Amino acid sequence: MPTLRYERKAYESGAQVVAGIDEAGRGPLAGPVVVVAAVLPYPFRHRTLNDSKQLTPEVRDELYAELTGNPAVAWAVGISEVEIIDSYNILRATWRAMQIALDHLPVKPDHALVDGLRVPLIGVKQTPLVRGDSRSFSIAAASVIAKVTRDRRMLQLHEQYPQYGFAQHKGYGTAEHLAALEQFGPSPVHRRTFAPVRHAVELVQTEFFAEALAQV
């Protein structure tokens, strides 16, 4: 379960404001990557808050409402859309979204606890934590807000493109999603630089040229 161990270390080292940073949506074939920066009150205690992947959707929604409705919790969202992902690659797009989230926080952090590996050029001192969303309350809070924010965005995209089943798989490469890609080709919100989507594009192009040649 997460604790305040790393937040406490940062504060004891002189930090004034410590933010946790986490993302949702690096792996899917469609939709944006969403990053959240969250600053919790210190001290902070919670019995349920954990890595969003360890929680049910119902518990995530409850925690999202609790965290975002608490005036003592500062948080901000950074989003990189599909166009940014395809232009810069998913890693750089995630870094970009991190900087946006940090820049939009209502308080200026001087230390960031980052889920995963060190991030270049985010402008504040950082502590990278592998599996940080299960080790730090601040990162866990960011994890929950990011996951719920992105899931809700994918539900909106499902309304626009219901044939792909975004409401069920949230853009991840499930068997059902891959079958829909093969049947319908990619939508405007698919990541065309990701191999399964690129394959679907090539398949559509091959079929198009085959039909064109047949008509000559």
N, C-alpha and C positions, 0 to 999 in steps of 0.2 A: 504494500500500500504506500502511496505517496506520503511524504513528511515535509517539514520545513527545514530539513537539514541543510540544504544547499542555499536556501534563502538566508538562513541564519549565518552561514559562512560569509556570504556576500556582505551582509549588513555589518558583521563584525570586522570585515576588512575595510569598512568605510563607505560602502554604498549607501545612498540615500533612498533610491527607488529601484526595486528589482522587478523586472518583468519576466514572465515565462512566455516562451514562443513555441508554437507547434502548428503543423499544417494538416490539412485533409485533402486528399485527392491527387497525390503524386502518381499513383499507379494506374488509374482508370484510363480507358480509351477515349473518353468523351468528357466534356465539361471542364470547368475551371479548376485551378488549384487555389485553395483558400488557406490563408495564414491568419492566425490570431495572436496578438500580444496581450497579455493579461497581467495586471498588477493587483495582488490581493492585499487586504489589510494585514498588518503584522502586529501581534500573532494571529494565527488563523487555525481553526480546527474544523474537521468535517469527517463524518463517519462513512459517507457514501462516495465522495469524489475520488475518481480513479481514471486511469487511461480509458478514453472513450470506447476503445475496442473491447474492453472488458465489461461494458455496461449494455443493458437492453435499450432499445430505442425509447421506451417509455421513461426509463430512469434518466437517459440523456436529456430528453425534453424537460423533465422536471428540474434537473440541474441547470440546464440552459436558462430557464425562467428564473431560477433562484439567483444565479450568478449575474445575469444581465440586468435583473431588477434590483440588485443591491447597490446603492449609491456609493458604498465603500469599495467596490470593485471597479477598477478602471480597465477598459478593454477597447480594442480597435481591430478592425478587419482589413486585411490586404488581399486583393484578388488579382490573379493573372489569368486572363481569358485565353481561350484556345489559340487565338492569333499570336499572342505573346509566347505561349508554349511552343508553337511550331516555328516561330521566328528565332527564339533564343535557346531552346531546349528546356526540358522540364526542370533541371537543376537551377539554371539561371533564372527561369521564370519564378521558381519558388523563392530564391533569394530576393528577387525584385518585390514579391508580395510581402516578404518579411520587412523590408525597408518601409514599404507603404504602411504596414500595420504599426510599426514603431513610430513613424512620423505622425500618425493620426491619433496616437494615445493622448488623452487629455492631460496626462502628467508626463514629464520627460524622464525616462529611466536612465540611470547611469551604469546599470549592470543588467545583462540579459542571460537567462538560463535557456539554452537552446536545445530542443530535442534533436539528438543525432550528433553530427559532426560539426566542427568549427565552420562558421560562415564568414567569408571575407567581406570586408567593407560595409559592416552594418553600423558603424559609427559609435558603438558603445563597447565597453569591456564585456566579455562574454565567458560563460562556462558551458561548454558543450557536454551534454549528457546522453549517452546512448540509452535508449528506453527511458528517457527522462519523464515521459508521461506517466510512468508507474513509480517514479522516484520523487518527483517534485510536485507539490500542490499547485504551484503557479503554472507549470507546464500542463498538468492535468486539466486545470481550468481552461487553458487555451485550447487544449485538445477537444474538450467537450463543445465549446463554443464554435470552433472551426468545423467539427463534424456535423453539428446540427445545422449550421449555416449552409454548408455545402449540400447536405441531404435535401434541405428545403429548396435550394436552387435546382437540384436535379428533378425534384417533383414538378417545378415550373417548366423545365425543359421537356418533361414527359408530356405535359399538356400540348406542347408544340410539336413533338415528334413521338407520338404514342406507339408507333410501330416498333421502336427499339426496346421498350420495356425499362426505361430509365428509372421508373418508380420502384422497380424491384431490385435492380442490381447497381443503381447509382453510377452507371458508366463503366463498371469493372468488366473484365473480359470473361464473363460466364459463357457457358455453352449456348445459352439462349441468345445472348448478345451477339456472339460471333455468327450464329445462324441468321440473325436479323441483318447483320452487316453484309453477309453474303447475298441475302435475298434482296435487300433494298439499296445496297451501297451506302457510303457514309453520308451523314447529315452535315450541315454547316458547323455543328458543335463537336464533331469528332476530331481527334488529334491525328492529323494526316502524317505526321512524322513518326507515329508509333507503328510498329511492324504490322500488326493485324489490320489496322486501318489502311496502311499503305498497300497491303496486299489486296484489300477490297477495292481500292481505287484502281489498281492495275487490272483487276478482274473486270471491272466495269468498262475500262478503256478497251480491253481485249474484246469483250462482247460487242462493244460499239463498233469497232473497226471490222469485226467479222460480219456484222449485219450490213455495214456500209459496203464491204466488198461483195457481199452476196447480191446486192442490188445493182452492181455495175454491169 
